[in-house]
Amino acid sequence: MEPTASEIRIDAAPLLRVYQDGRIERLLGSQTVPPGLDPKTNVESKDVVYSQETAQSVRIYVPGTVVTSAQKLPLLVYFHGGGFCIETAFSPTYQNYLNALVAEAKIVAVSVDYRRAPEHPIPAAYDDSWTALKWVASYYDRNGPEQWLNRYVDFENVYLSGDSAGANIAHHIAVKTSKEKLDGMNLVGIILTHPFFWGNEPVGDEVKNPAVRAIIEGIWRLASPTTSGSDDPLINPIDDQSFGSFLGCKRVLICVAEKDILKYRGWYYCEKLKNSGWDGEVEVMEAEGEVHVFHLSKPCCSNAVAKVKKVAEFMNQGKA
């Protein structure tokens, strides 16, 4: 019997479903909010197209105090999570998080929207993220059309960050900066929150959760249908022999959550980085009793507030 168009071809709940006719139903991460002035934090944001070819945009955030100051501020380039498949840079969860972080840290943030799988499988997310970073770097001579980047950014103090799949992207973009130098931009550090890395061989207590392991592997194969599997260097860069050799920065902060199975990969990243010959500084912050990306769903809880303060402190310690 032939399947009907309404039948489910791929069930990746709770993220999304793909139907026989190609229709994609995203079950999470579809809500968006406009940019503008946030009255709670006095942070202002705007959307700017960074790629005419793909029509992708970034959302730029500046603290309210910047307008009256001639001081240049550290820059955070942020990549959202969602398994490469859901969420956008315009989600209310990311708007709330970055408003709070920009206000606390007194930084400029550029939140990158990238094409998502399965419509645009890997490597589209990495390609778009690199294009966005190159676009930002092109403002180092302060002669571009976007005045916020011209006026307020200290290009000697640049950080990359992201959560989950976005943390994965941040790592790979940092590596790429060491191989393809961007004029005028100095990458000081990366902040990886609950990073989405994986591998065939279990790490820590991952072996105790075969069902969860299967879900994680399924999400990766949905995002990257041509992958070689869970030891693909894109999802498992940590076991690569050159890990750490080409990381284009000297400071790394890894944030993990106690009840998140991905925490073992975060600690493993730290251990391998320390033993790789890389001559930078790496630290881990673990949130007790918390689950994956808790800071987005519970932004006012004590652990989420502490995380924002830690990231702010990490960035401001690195000022040149």
Contacts in CASP RR format, 6 or more apart in sequence:
PFRMAT RR
TARGET T0000
AUTHOR 0000-0000-0000
METHOD contacts of the structure
MODEL  1
MEPTASEIRIDAAPLLRVYQDGRIERLLGSQTVPPGLDPKTNVESKDVVY
SQETAQSVRIYVPGTVVTSAQKLPLLVYFHGGGFCIETAFSPTYQNYLNA
LVAEAKIVAVSVDYRRAPEHPIPAAYDDSWTALKWVASYYDRNGPEQWLN
RYVDFENVYLSGDSAGANIAHHIAVKTSKEKLDGMNLVGIILTHPFFWGN
EPVGDEVKNPAVRAIIEGIWRLASPTTSGSDDPLINPIDDQSFGSFLGCK
RVLICVAEKDILKYRGWYYCEKLKNSGWDGEVEVMEAEGEVHVFHLSKPC
CSNAVAKVKKVAEFMNQGKA
3 9 0 8 1.000
3 20 0 8 1.000
4 20 0 8 1.000
5 19 0 8 1.000
5 20 0 8 1.000
5 21 0 8 1.000
5 23 0 8 1.000
6 19 0 8 1.000
6 20 0 8 1.000
6 21 0 8 1.000
7 19 0 8 1.000
7 20 0 8 1.000
8 17 0 8 1.000
8 18 0 8 1.000
8 19 0 8 1.000
8 20 0 8 1.000
9 18 0 8 1.000
9 19 0 8 1.000
9 20 0 8 1.000
9 22 0 8 1.000
10 17 0 8 1.000
10 18 0 8 1.000
10 118 0 8 1.000
10 222 0 8 1.000
11 17 0 8 1.000
12 18 0 8 1.000
12 85 0 8 1.000
12 218 0 8 1.000
12 219 0 8 1.000
12 222 0 8 1.000
13 27 0 8 1.000
14 27 0 8 1.000
14 28 0 8 1.000
15 26 0 8 1.000
15 27 0 8 1.000
15 28 0 8 1.000
15 82 0 8 1.000
15 83 0 8 1.000
15 85 0 8 1.000
15 86 0 8 1.000
15 219 0 8 1.000
16 24 0 8 1.000
16 25 0 8 1.000
16 26 0 8 1.000
16 27 0 8 1.000
16 28 0 8 1.000
16 85 0 8 1.000
16 86 0 8 1.000
17 24 0 8 1.000
17 25 0 8 1.000
17 27 0 8 1.000
18 24 0 8 1.000
18 25 0 8 1.000
18 118 0 8 1.000
19 25 0 8 1.000
24 118 0 8 1.000
24 119 0 8 1.000
26 85 0 8 1.000
26 86 0 8 1.000
27 86 0 8 1.000
28 86 0 8 1.000
28 87 0 8 1.000
29 82 0 8 1.000
29 86 0 8 1.000
29 87 0 8 1.000
29 88 0 8 1.000
29 91 0 8 1.000
29 93 0 8 1.000
30 86 0 8 1.000
31 91 0 8 1.000
31 92 0 8 1.000
32 88 0 8 1.000
32 90 0 8 1.000
32 91 0 8 1.000
32 92 0 8 1.000
33 90 0 8 1.000
33 91 0 8 1.000
33 92 0 8 1.000
33 95 0 8 1.000
34 90 0 8 1.000
35 45 0 8 1.000
35 46 0 8 1.000
35 47 0 8 1.000
35 59 0 8 1.000
35 90 0 8 1.000
35 95 0 8 1.000
36 44 0 8 1.000
36 45 0 8 1.000
36 46 0 8 1.000
37 43 0 8 1.000
37 44 0 8 1.000
38 44 0 8 1.000
38 45 0 8 1.000
38 95 0 8 1.000
38 99 0 8 1.000
40 99 0 8 1.000
41 63 0 8 1.000
41 99 0 8 1.000
41 100 0 8 1.000
41 102 0 8 1.000
41 103 0 8 1.000
42 63 0 8 1.000
42 64 0 8 1.000
42 65 0 8 1.000
42 103 0 8 1.000
43 61 0 8 1.000
43 62 0 8 1.000
43 63 0 8 1.000
43 64 0 8 1.000
43 98 0 8 1.000
43 99 0 8 1.000
43 102 0 8 1.000
43 103 0 8 1.000
44 61 0 8 1.000
44 62 0 8 1.000
44 64 0 8 1.000
45 59 0 8 1.000
45 60 0 8 1.000
45 61 0 8 1.000
45 62 0 8 1.000
45 95 0 8 1.000
45 98 0 8 1.000
45 99 0 8 1.000
46 59 0 8 1.000
46 60 0 8 1.000
46 148 0 8 1.000
47 57 0 8 1.000
47 58 0 8 1.000
47 59 0 8 1.000
47 60 0 8 1.000
47 90 0 8 1.000
48 57 0 8 1.000
48 58 0 8 1.000
48 60 0 8 1.000
48 146 0 8 1.000
49 55 0 8 1.000
49 56 0 8 1.000
49 57 0 8 1.000
50 56 0 8 1.000
50 57 0 8 1.000
50 58 0 8 1.000
50 112 0 8 1.000
50 131 0 8 1.000
50 132 0 8 1.000
50 135 0 8 1.000
50 136 0 8 1.000
51 128 0 8 1.000
51 131 0 8 1.000
51 132 0 8 1.000
51 135 0 8 1.000
54 115 0 8 1.000
54 128 0 8 1.000
54 131 0 8 1.000
56 112 0 8 1.000
56 113 0 8 1.000
56 114 0 8 1.000
56 115 0 8 1.000
56 128 0 8 1.000
56 131 0 8 1.000
56 132 0 8 1.000
57 89 0 8 1.000
57 113 0 8 1.000
58 89 0 8 1.000
58 110 0 8 1.000
58 111 0 8 1.000
58 112 0 8 1.000
58 113 0 8 1.000
58 132 0 8 1.000
58 135 0 8 1.000
58 136 0 8 1.000
59 89 0 8 1.000
59 90 0 8 1.000
59 95 0 8 1.000
59 98 0 8 1.000
59 110 0 8 1.000
59 111 0 8 1.000
59 113 0 8 1.000
60 108 0 8 1.000
60 109 0 8 1.000
60 110 0 8 1.000
60 111 0 8 1.000
60 146 0 8 1.000
60 148 0 8 1.000
60 149 0 8 1.000
61 98 0 8 1.000
61 99 0 8 1.000
61 102 0 8 1.000
61 108 0 8 1.000
61 109 0 8 1.000
61 110 0 8 1.000
61 111 0 8 1.000
62 73 0 8 1.000
62 102 0 8 1.000
62 108 0 8 1.000
62 148 0 8 1.000
62 152 0 8 1.000
63 73 0 8 1.000
63 102 0 8 1.000
63 103 0 8 1.000
63 106 0 8 1.000
63 107 0 8 1.000
63 108 0 8 1.000
65 106 0 8 1.000
66 73 0 8 1.000
66 106 0 8 1.000
66 108 0 8 1.000
66 152 0 8 1.000
72 152 0 8 1.000
72 153 0 8 1.000
72 154 0 8 1.000
73 106 0 8 1.000
73 107 0 8 1.000
73 108 0 8 1.000
73 152 0 8 1.000
73 153 0 8 1.000
73 154 0 8 1.000
73 157 0 8 1.000
74 105 0 8 1.000
74 107 0 8 1.000
74 108 0 8 1.000
74 154 0 8 1.000
74 157 0 8 1.000
74 158 0 8 1.000
74 159 0 8 1.000
74 188 0 8 1.000
74 315 0 8 1.000
74 316 0 8 1.000
74 318 0 8 1.000
74 319 0 8 1.000
75 107 0 8 1.000
75 108 0 8 1.000
75 109 0 8 1.000
75 110 0 8 1.000
75 136 0 8 1.000
75 153 0 8 1.000
75 154 0 8 1.000
75 155 0 8 1.000
75 157 0 8 1.000
75 158 0 8 1.000
75 159 0 8 1.000
76 101 0 8 1.000
76 102 0 8 1.000
76 105 0 8 1.000
76 107 0 8 1.000
76 108 0 8 1.000
76 109 0 8 1.000
76 110 0 8 1.000
76 159 0 8 1.000
76 160 0 8 1.000
76 161 0 8 1.000
76 191 0 8 1.000
76 315 0 8 1.000
77 109 0 8 1.000
77 110 0 8 1.000
77 112 0 8 1.000
77 132 0 8 1.000
77 133 0 8 1.000
77 136 0 8 1.000
77 158 0 8 1.000
77 159 0 8 1.000
77 160 0 8 1.000
77 161 0 8 1.000
78 89 0 8 1.000
78 94 0 8 1.000
78 98 0 8 1.000
78 109 0 8 1.000
78 110 0 8 1.000
78 111 0 8 1.000
78 112 0 8 1.000
78 160 0 8 1.000
78 161 0 8 1.000
78 162 0 8 1.000
79 112 0 8 1.000
79 114 0 8 1.000
79 129 0 8 1.000
79 160 0 8 1.000
79 161 0 8 1.000
79 162 0 8 1.000
79 165 0 8 1.000
79 166 0 8 1.000
79 167 0 8 1.000
79 169 0 8 1.000
79 170 0 8 1.000
79 173 0 8 1.000
80 87 0 8 1.000
80 88 0 8 1.000
80 89 0 8 1.000
80 91 0 8 1.000
80 94 0 8 1.000
80 111 0 8 1.000
80 112 0 8 1.000
80 113 0 8 1.000
80 162 0 8 1.000
80 163 0 8 1.000
80 166 0 8 1.000
81 87 0 8 1.000
81 162 0 8 1.000
81 163 0 8 1.000
81 164 0 8 1.000
81 165 0 8 1.000
81 166 0 8 1.000
81 167 0 8 1.000
81 196 0 8 1.000
81 293 0 8 1.000
82 164 0 8 1.000
82 165 0 8 1.000
82 166 0 8 1.000
83 164 0 8 1.000
83 165 0 8 1.000
83 196 0 8 1.000
83 219 0 8 1.000
83 223 0 8 1.000
84 116 0 8 1.000
84 117 0 8 1.000
84 122 0 8 1.000
84 125 0 8 1.000
84 165 0 8 1.000
84 219 0 8 1.000
84 223 0 8 1.000
84 224 0 8 1.000
85 116 0 8 1.000
85 117 0 8 1.000
85 118 0 8 1.000
85 219 0 8 1.000
85 222 0 8 1.000
85 223 0 8 1.000
86 116 0 8 1.000
87 93 0 8 1.000
87 94 0 8 1.000
88 94 0 8 1.000
88 113 0 8 1.000
88 116 0 8 1.000
89 111 0 8 1.000
89 112 0 8 1.000
89 113 0 8 1.000
90 113 0 8 1.000
93 296 0 8 1.000
93 297 0 8 1.000
93 299 0 8 1.000
94 111 0 8 1.000
94 296 0 8 1.000
96 296 0 8 1.000
96 299 0 8 1.000
97 295 0 8 1.000
97 296 0 8 1.000
97 299 0 8 1.000
97 308 0 8 1.000
98 109 0 8 1.000
98 111 0 8 1.000
100 299 0 8 1.000
100 308 0 8 1.000
101 107 0 8 1.000
101 109 0 8 1.000
101 308 0 8 1.000
101 311 0 8 1.000
101 312 0 8 1.000
102 108 0 8 1.000
102 109 0 8 1.000
104 308 0 8 1.000
104 309 0 8 1.000
104 312 0 8 1.000
105 311 0 8 1.000
105 312 0 8 1.000
105 315 0 8 1.000
105 316 0 8 1.000
106 312 0 8 1.000
106 316 0 8 1.000
107 312 0 8 1.000
107 315 0 8 1.000
108 148 0 8 1.000
108 149 0 8 1.000
108 152 0 8 1.000
108 153 0 8 1.000
110 132 0 8 1.000
110 136 0 8 1.000
110 149 0 8 1.000
112 128 0 8 1.000
112 129 0 8 1.000
112 132 0 8 1.000
112 133 0 8 1.000
113 128 0 8 1.000
114 124 0 8 1.000
114 125 0 8 1.000
114 128 0 8 1.000
114 129 0 8 1.000
114 132 0 8 1.000
114 169 0 8 1.000
115 124 0 8 1.000
115 125 0 8 1.000
115 128 0 8 1.000
116 124 0 8 1.000
116 125 0 8 1.000
117 124 0 8 1.000
117 125 0 8 1.000
117 222 0 8 1.000
117 223 0 8 1.000
117 224 0 8 1.000
118 222 0 8 1.000
118 223 0 8 1.000
118 225 0 8 1.000
121 223 0 8 1.000
121 224 0 8 1.000
121 225 0 8 1.000
121 226 0 8 1.000
122 223 0 8 1.000
122 224 0 8 1.000
122 227 0 8 1.000
122 234 0 8 1.000
123 234 0 8 1.000
125 165 0 8 1.000
125 169 0 8 1.000
125 223 0 8 1.000
126 169 0 8 1.000
126 172 0 8 1.000
126 173 0 8 1.000
126 234 0 8 1.000
129 169 0 8 1.000
129 173 0 8 1.000
130 173 0 8 1.000
130 176 0 8 1.000
133 160 0 8 1.000
133 173 0 8 1.000
133 177 0 8 1.000
133 182 0 8 1.000
134 182 0 8 1.000
136 149 0 8 1.000
136 185 0 8 1.000
137 155 0 8 1.000
137 182 0 8 1.000
137 183 0 8 1.000
137 184 0 8 1.000
137 185 0 8 1.000
138 144 0 8 1.000
139 146 0 8 1.000
139 149 0 8 1.000
139 150 0 8 1.000
139 153 0 8 1.000
139 155 0 8 1.000
140 155 0 8 1.000
140 183 0 8 1.000
140 184 0 8 1.000
140 185 0 8 1.000
141 184 0 8 1.000
142 149 0 8 1.000
142 150 0 8 1.000
142 151 0 8 1.000
143 150 0 8 1.000
144 150 0 8 1.000
154 319 0 8 1.000
154 320 0 8 1.000
155 184 0 8 1.000
155 185 0 8 1.000
155 186 0 8 1.000
156 186 0 8 1.000
156 320 0 8 1.000
157 186 0 8 1.000
157 188 0 8 1.000
157 315 0 8 1.000
157 318 0 8 1.000
157 319 0 8 1.000
157 320 0 8 1.000
158 185 0 8 1.000
158 186 0 8 1.000
158 187 0 8 1.000
158 188 0 8 1.000
158 189 0 8 1.000
159 187 0 8 1.000
159 188 0 8 1.000
159 189 0 8 1.000
159 190 0 8 1.000
159 191 0 8 1.000
159 315 0 8 1.000
160 170 0 8 1.000
160 173 0 8 1.000
160 174 0 8 1.000
160 187 0 8 1.000
160 189 0 8 1.000
160 190 0 8 1.000
160 191 0 8 1.000
160 249 0 8 1.000
161 167 0 8 1.000
161 170 0 8 1.000
161 190 0 8 1.000
161 191 0 8 1.000
161 192 0 8 1.000
161 193 0 8 1.000
161 311 0 8 1.000
162 169 0 8 1.000
162 170 0 8 1.000
162 191 0 8 1.000
162 192 0 8 1.000
162 193 0 8 1.000
163 193 0 8 1.000
163 194 0 8 1.000
163 293 0 8 1.000
163 295 0 8 1.000
163 296 0 8 1.000
164 193 0 8 1.000
164 194 0 8 1.000
164 195 0 8 1.000
164 196 0 8 1.000
164 262 0 8 1.000
164 292 0 8 1.000
164 293 0 8 1.000
165 196 0 8 1.000
165 223 0 8 1.000
166 195 0 8 1.000
166 196 0 8 1.000
167 192 0 8 1.000
167 193 0 8 1.000
167 194 0 8 1.000
167 195 0 8 1.000
167 196 0 8 1.000
168 195 0 8 1.000
168 196 0 8 1.000
168 197 0 8 1.000
168 234 0 8 1.000
168 235 0 8 1.000
170 190 0 8 1.000
170 191 0 8 1.000
170 192 0 8 1.000
171 190 0 8 1.000
171 192 0 8 1.000
171 195 0 8 1.000
171 197 0 8 1.000
171 237 0 8 1.000
171 247 0 8 1.000
172 234 0 8 1.000
172 237 0 8 1.000
174 187 0 8 1.000
174 189 0 8 1.000
174 190 0 8 1.000
174 247 0 8 1.000
174 248 0 8 1.000
174 249 0 8 1.000
175 237 0 8 1.000
175 246 0 8 1.000
175 247 0 8 1.000
175 248 0 8 1.000
177 185 0 8 1.000
177 187 0 8 1.000
177 248 0 8 1.000
177 249 0 8 1.000
178 246 0 8 1.000
178 247 0 8 1.000
178 248 0 8 1.000
179 246 0 8 1.000
186 320 0 8 1.000
187 248 0 8 1.000
187 249 0 8 1.000
188 249 0 8 1.000
188 250 0 8 1.000
188 251 0 8 1.000
188 318 0 8 1.000
188 320 0 8 1.000
189 249 0 8 1.000
189 250 0 8 1.000
189 251 0 8 1.000
189 252 0 8 1.000
189 253 0 8 1.000
190 247 0 8 1.000
190 249 0 8 1.000
190 251 0 8 1.000
190 252 0 8 1.000
190 253 0 8 1.000
191 252 0 8 1.000
191 253 0 8 1.000
191 255 0 8 1.000
191 311 0 8 1.000
191 314 0 8 1.000
191 315 0 8 1.000
192 252 0 8 1.000
192 253 0 8 1.000
192 254 0 8 1.000
192 255 0 8 1.000
192 266 0 8 1.000
192 269 0 8 1.000
193 255 0 8 1.000
193 293 0 8 1.000
193 295 0 8 1.000
193 307 0 8 1.000
194 255 0 8 1.000
194 256 0 8 1.000
194 257 0 8 1.000
194 260 0 8 1.000
194 262 0 8 1.000
194 263 0 8 1.000
194 292 0 8 1.000
194 293 0 8 1.000
195 254 0 8 1.000
195 262 0 8 1.000
195 265 0 8 1.000
195 266 0 8 1.000
195 269 0 8 1.000
196 235 0 8 1.000
196 262 0 8 1.000
197 235 0 8 1.000
197 236 0 8 1.000
197 237 0 8 1.000
197 238 0 8 1.000
197 262 0 8 1.000
197 265 0 8 1.000
197 266 0 8 1.000
197 268 0 8 1.000
197 269 0 8 1.000
198 216 0 8 1.000
198 217 0 8 1.000
198 220 0 8 1.000
198 230 0 8 1.000
198 235 0 8 1.000
198 236 0 8 1.000
198 265 0 8 1.000
199 230 0 8 1.000
199 231 0 8 1.000
199 235 0 8 1.000
199 236 0 8 1.000
199 239 0 8 1.000
200 229 0 8 1.000
200 230 0 8 1.000
200 231 0 8 1.000
200 236 0 8 1.000
202 213 0 8 1.000
203 264 0 8 1.000
203 265 0 8 1.000
203 268 0 8 1.000
204 264 0 8 1.000
204 268 0 8 1.000
205 261 0 8 1.000
205 264 0 8 1.000
206 213 0 8 1.000
206 261 0 8 1.000
206 264 0 8 1.000
209 261 0 8 1.000
212 261 0 8 1.000
213 261 0 8 1.000
216 261 0 8 1.000
216 262 0 8 1.000
217 229 0 8 1.000
217 230 0 8 1.000
220 227 0 8 1.000
220 229 0 8 1.000
220 230 0 8 1.000
220 232 0 8 1.000
220 235 0 8 1.000
221 227 0 8 1.000
221 229 0 8 1.000
224 232 0 8 1.000
224 234 0 8 1.000
224 235 0 8 1.000
227 234 0 8 1.000
227 235 0 8 1.000
229 235 0 8 1.000
230 236 0 8 1.000
231 239 0 8 1.000
233 240 0 8 1.000
237 243 0 8 1.000
238 265 0 8 1.000
238 268 0 8 1.000
238 269 0 8 1.000
238 272 0 8 1.000
239 272 0 8 1.000
243 272 0 8 1.000
243 273 0 8 1.000
243 276 0 8 1.000
244 272 0 8 1.000
244 273 0 8 1.000
244 276 0 8 1.000
244 277 0 8 1.000
244 278 0 8 1.000
245 276 0 8 1.000
245 277 0 8 1.000
245 278 0 8 1.000
247 273 0 8 1.000
247 278 0 8 1.000
250 279 0 8 1.000
250 280 0 8 1.000
250 281 0 8 1.000
251 280 0 8 1.000
251 281 0 8 1.000
251 282 0 8 1.000
251 314 0 8 1.000
251 318 0 8 1.000
252 270 0 8 1.000
252 273 0 8 1.000
252 280 0 8 1.000
252 281 0 8 1.000
252 282 0 8 1.000
252 283 0 8 1.000
253 282 0 8 1.000
253 283 0 8 1.000
253 284 0 8 1.000
253 285 0 8 1.000
253 310 0 8 1.000
253 311 0 8 1.000
253 314 0 8 1.000
254 266 0 8 1.000
254 267 0 8 1.000
254 269 0 8 1.000
254 270 0 8 1.000
254 282 0 8 1.000
254 283 0 8 1.000
254 284 0 8 1.000
254 285 0 8 1.000
255 284 0 8 1.000
255 285 0 8 1.000
255 286 0 8 1.000
255 287 0 8 1.000
255 307 0 8 1.000
255 310 0 8 1.000
255 311 0 8 1.000
256 262 0 8 1.000
256 263 0 8 1.000
256 266 0 8 1.000
256 267 0 8 1.000
256 284 0 8 1.000
256 285 0 8 1.000
256 286 0 8 1.000
256 287 0 8 1.000
257 263 0 8 1.000
257 286 0 8 1.000
257 287 0 8 1.000
257 289 0 8 1.000
257 290 0 8 1.000
257 291 0 8 1.000
257 292 0 8 1.000
257 294 0 8 1.000
258 286 0 8 1.000
258 287 0 8 1.000
258 288 0 8 1.000
258 289 0 8 1.000
258 290 0 8 1.000
259 289 0 8 1.000
259 290 0 8 1.000
259 291 0 8 1.000
260 290 0 8 1.000
260 291 0 8 1.000
260 292 0 8 1.000
261 292 0 8 1.000
262 292 0 8 1.000
263 286 0 8 1.000
266 284 0 8 1.000
267 284 0 8 1.000
270 282 0 8 1.000
270 283 0 8 1.000
270 284 0 8 1.000
273 282 0 8 1.000
274 282 0 8 1.000
285 307 0 8 1.000
285 310 0 8 1.000
287 294 0 8 1.000
287 295 0 8 1.000
287 303 0 8 1.000
287 306 0 8 1.000
287 307 0 8 1.000
288 303 0 8 1.000
289 303 0 8 1.000
290 303 0 8 1.000
294 301 0 8 1.000
294 303 0 8 1.000
294 304 0 8 1.000
295 301 0 8 1.000
295 303 0 8 1.000
295 304 0 8 1.000
295 307 0 8 1.000
295 308 0 8 1.000
298 304 0 8 1.000
END
